[in-house]
Amino acid sequence: MAVAIRLRRTGAKKRPFYRIVVTDNRTRQGGKYIESLGYYNPITPEQLEMDVDKAVDWLNRGARPSETVRSLLVKTGAIQKWRGVDEETAEAAE
């Protein structure tokens, strides 16, 4: 079973609110999901909350994030943690 990490849209018309979910990639966009990792609210002020440890665990299991979720994973530091790059080394590289 191929697993994807993607956004699931909720919220009202013109007021989007997204849940970051792990799902089978064959299910439809608003369908059932395996686990919720957090949420993303793009409306001002931008809010992003994600369980980084769960995200890293799913990445280790082979889940493939969508493009948007990948950028959110970078913002939260989950990609760096998954690759084994600690924050001090990343700051020194910059």
C-alpha positions as a Python dict, from the first residue, in 0.01 Angstrom:
ca = {
    (1, 'M'): (0, 0, 0),
    (2, 'A'): (143, 337, -103),
    (3, 'V'): (99, 599, 166),
    (4, 'A'): (93, 976, 116),
    (5, 'I'): (108, 1272, 352),
    (6, 'R'): (-119, 1542, 215),
    (7, 'L'): (-357, 1823, 301),
    (8, 'R'): (-727, 1764, 362),
    (9, 'R'): (-934, 2079, 314),
    (10, 'T'): (-1200, 2176, 563),
    (11, 'G'): (-1343, 2515, 650),
    (12, 'A'): (-1594, 2745, 486),
    (13, 'K'): (-1608, 2888, 138),
    (14, 'K'): (-1312, 3125, 82),
    (15, 'R'): (-1190, 3048, 437),
    (16, 'P'): (-969, 2741, 391),
    (17, 'F'): (-842, 2533, 681),
    (18, 'Y'): (-631, 2224, 618),
    (19, 'R'): (-558, 1913, 819),
    (20, 'I'): (-227, 1739, 751),
    (21, 'V'): (-313, 1370, 719),
    (22, 'V'): (-155, 1038, 630),
    (23, 'T'): (-366, 849, 379),
    (24, 'D'): (-359, 575, 120),
    (25, 'N'): (-281, 753, -207),
    (26, 'R'): (-572, 580, -382),
    (27, 'T'): (-837, 744, -165),
    (28, 'R'): (-1007, 1065, -275),
    (29, 'Q'): (-892, 1401, -140),
    (30, 'G'): (-1159, 1438, 128),
    (31, 'G'): (-1184, 1067, 207),
    (32, 'K'): (-1082, 851, 498),
    (33, 'Y'): (-735, 890, 641),
    (34, 'I'): (-503, 678, 855),
    (35, 'E'): (-376, 944, 1097),
    (36, 'S'): (-387, 1319, 1145),
    (37, 'L'): (-51, 1489, 1197),
    (38, 'G'): (-164, 1847, 1256),
    (39, 'Y'): (-327, 2145, 1089),
    (40, 'Y'): (-245, 2443, 868),
    (41, 'N'): (-440, 2767, 854),
    (42, 'P'): (-316, 2990, 567),
    (43, 'I'): (-541, 3284, 661),
    (44, 'T'): (-371, 3565, 851),
    (45, 'P'): (-206, 3515, 1091),
    (46, 'E'): (-71, 3195, 942),
    (47, 'Q'): (-94, 2901, 1183),
    (48, 'L'): (89, 2573, 1150),
    (49, 'E'): (94, 2298, 1407),
    (50, 'M'): (234, 1953, 1339),
    (51, 'D'): (348, 1656, 1544),
    (52, 'V'): (705, 1638, 1411),
    (53, 'D'): (783, 1300, 1571),
    (54, 'K'): (481, 1136, 1405),
    (55, 'A'): (573, 1294, 1071),
    (56, 'V'): (931, 1163, 1093),
    (57, 'D'): (797, 819, 1186),
    (58, 'W'): (574, 813, 876),
    (59, 'L'): (858, 935, 654),
    (60, 'N'): (1073, 650, 787),
    (61, 'R'): (793, 407, 696),
    (62, 'G'): (801, 533, 335),
    (63, 'A'): (518, 786, 322),
    (64, 'R'): (561, 1038, 40),
    (65, 'P'): (460, 1399, 111),
    (66, 'S'): (290, 1621, -146),
    (67, 'E'): (475, 1933, -264),
    (68, 'T'): (288, 2164, -27),
    (69, 'V'): (325, 1931, 269),
    (70, 'R'): (696, 1899, 194),
    (71, 'S'): (736, 2277, 228),
    (72, 'L'): (542, 2267, 557),
    (73, 'L'): (767, 1985, 680),
    (74, 'V'): (1070, 2203, 603),
    (75, 'K'): (916, 2493, 800),
    (76, 'T'): (861, 2274, 1107),
    (77, 'G'): (1204, 2111, 1083),
    (78, 'A'): (1072, 1759, 1028),
    (79, 'I'): (1270, 1705, 706),
    (80, 'Q'): (1595, 1803, 877),
    (81, 'K'): (1518, 1572, 1169),
    (82, 'W'): (1432, 1290, 928),
    (83, 'R'): (1760, 1335, 742),
    (84, 'G'): (1952, 1341, 1070),
    (85, 'V'): (2068, 1701, 1045),
    (86, 'D'): (2059, 1867, 1384),
    (87, 'E'): (1972, 2235, 1418),
    (88, 'E'): (2322, 2347, 1523),
    (89, 'T'): (2482, 2201, 1211),
    (90, 'A'): (2215, 2359, 988),
    (91, 'E'): (2273, 2702, 1144),
    (92, 'A'): (2650, 2668, 1105),
    (93, 'A'): (2609, 2580, 736),
    (94, 'E'): (2416, 2900, 672),
}
